[in-house]
Amino acid sequence: MITGYNTDVRHGNRVYHVQTEDKGLSNPKIETLIYVGGEILDNYRSSYEDLLATPPVPETAIQSRMDEQHRAVIRDIKNGKYDQTPPDLLEQQAFNDRPLDQAILEFLQQEGDVETLELVLDQPLKPAFGEAFRVQVRARLCQSQSPVANAEVTVKLVSSLKKATSLLSGRTDGEGRFAGEVQLPPSQPGQCAVLVSCASDQGFDELKAAVVAL
């Protein structure tokens, strides 16, 4: 069993305690718990049973997955996933001397039906070792589907056995589009995937595709 992670994350007027731990080879799972005020707010579990197929399992591979999951949960917190306001206060704020249509819109936004960035593929990602492939994505808002211009896009090669390698970076154009060609190395140890991430003031999203060997 590998030593876990414990991080306190301050967001808004709350402090979230994020704890990630390995359950051990007899129960090959990585568990992340989110605490607020000593109570569990949410939990995530992922399996690494696939790593057991080729023993011995390197601790670095498990550690890498723990790190990725821990960071993903912290990113969700900072992006406002767990922002909450008591329902009675929401109603009081939303229906307070404003036109009904505006009040309903604000109420829905505060309930969580808000515009956030999402990343959409124009064509499937099919990365293969030793091959070039095209990355073609669009950044848009999830509700109105309006394009998000000038969003930062990064493309990385991530591995269970090595540090992530940057392959491509840039920004979306005026229509929220980003395109580029990526050349992958002939091979790399461990389980590998191409990770495409996009960030702007409107939020963060990412897409991942496993790399296959031809």
N, C-alpha and C positions, 0 to 999 in steps of 0.2 A: 504494500500500500504506500502511495506517495503522499508526502506532506502537502496539505491543501493550501488554498488561498483564502485570506480574509481581508476585506476592504470596506472601509466606511466611505459612503458616497453622499455628499451633501448636494441636494437639489431642491431649489425653492426653500420652503421652511421645514423640510424634512431631512433626516439623516437615515439613509438606507444602509444596512449591513449586509454585504454580499459574501457568502461563504461557499466555496467550491471544494469538493473532496472526491478522492478516488475511493470506490467501495471495495477494491481489491480484485485479484484475478479470479477468485471463486465467485464473485458477483461483479462481472466486468462492466461497471457503470460509472459514469461521472455525474455527480449530483450537485446542483447549485441551488442554494436556498437564499431567499431575500427576506430579511427581517426589518420590521419597523416597530420601534418601541418594545422590543423583545418578543413580538409575535410574528409568525411566518406570514408573509404577504403573498409569496408565490414560490414555485419551485420548478426546476428544469432537470430532466434526466436524459442522458444520451448513453448509448452502448458502444463499447469498443471491442465487442466480441469478435469482430472481423480480424483484429490483430492477433487473436489467439490461434489463428489458422497456421501461422508460421512462427512457432516458438524458436528461441526464447523471445518474449515480447520486450523490446527495449523500453526502458523507463522514459527515455526522451520522447518517444512517440505518444505515450499516455500524457506526459507533461505538456506536450504541445497542444493536445486536444483540450486539456483542462484550461490552459491559458486562453485558448481561442473562445471557449464557452464562457469563461469568467469575464473576459473583455466584452463579449457580445451582450451579456446581461447588463454590465455597467453602461454600455452604450445605449441600451434600451431605456434605462433609468434617466440618463442625461437627455435623451430625446423626448422625454415626457410621457413615456408609456404608462407610468403609474401615478401621474398627476391626478389628484382627486379633490373634489369639493363636495361637502355634504349635500344631498339631494334637495333638502328644504332651502338651503342657501342658493342653490342653482335656480330654483323656481322664483325665489324672491328677486334675484338679480335679473333674470330673463324677462319677467313680466312686471316692469316697473316704469310706467309712464312712457312707453315707447309704442310705435305702431306694431300691430299684431304680427305682421310678417317679419319685421326686424327682430321682434322678441323671440319668435319661434326659431329663427336662424341662429341667434346667439345662444339660445338654449341647447340646440343640437350641437353647436360647436363646443360648448362647455361639457356636454355629455361625452364628447370624444369623436363626433362625426365631423372631423376637421380636415382641412387640406394639408396633406403631407406629401413629400416627394416619394415617387416610386420609379423604379428602373424597369424598362420594358425592352425585351429583345426584338429587334427587327428580323433576326434570323437566328436559329438555334446555335448555341456554342458547341462545337465539336472538336475540341483540342486533342491532338495526337502528337506523341513524341516524334521529333525530327521533321515535323510538318509546319508549314505556315498556315494560319487560319485568320479569318477576318472577324474583328469585334465590331458589332454595329448595334448600338443601343440608343434608347431615347429616355430622357428624364422628363417626367410630367407630374402634375398634381393629381392625386388619386381621385378626387371628387369631380372637379371641373375638367380634368385631363388637359389642362393648359400646359404648354411646354415650359420647362424650367431652363432658362438660358444661363450660360456662364457657370454651370455647376462643375465641380471638380470631379474628374473621373480617373480612377487608377486601376490598372490591370496587373495582377500579381500571380506568380506561380507559388502555391503553398504546398508544403510537403509534411508528412508525419515524421520525417527524419532530418529535415534541414530547415534553416530559416527561410522565410518567404523571400522571393526574388522579384523585384520590380521589372515588369515587362514593357509597360506603356503608361503614359499619363497625358492628360490634357483637359480641356474644358468643352462643354456642350456649346453648340452654336445658338443662333437666335431662335431656332426651332426646337431646341432641346436635344439635338442629335449629336452623337459622337461616333466616329468610325476610325478604325486603324487596323493595321495588320501586325500580327504577332508571330514570331518565329520561336518555336519551342526547342529545347536541347534534344539531342538524340535519345537520352534516357536520364533517369534520376531515381535514386533509391526511395523506397517507401511509397505510401499512397499519396498521389499528387492530384491537385485540382487547380483550375484557373479561377481566380476570384476577381470579379469586376465590382468595384464599389463606386458610389456616387454620393457626394455631399454638397450641401448648399445651406443657405439660411432657412430653407423650407423643410430640411430634414436630411435623413440618410437612408440609403438602401443598398443592398448588395445581391449579387447573383454568383452562383458557383457551379462549375461543371467539371466532372472528373476527367483526367487526362488518360487516354487509352494508348496502348502500345500497338503499333501496326505490325 
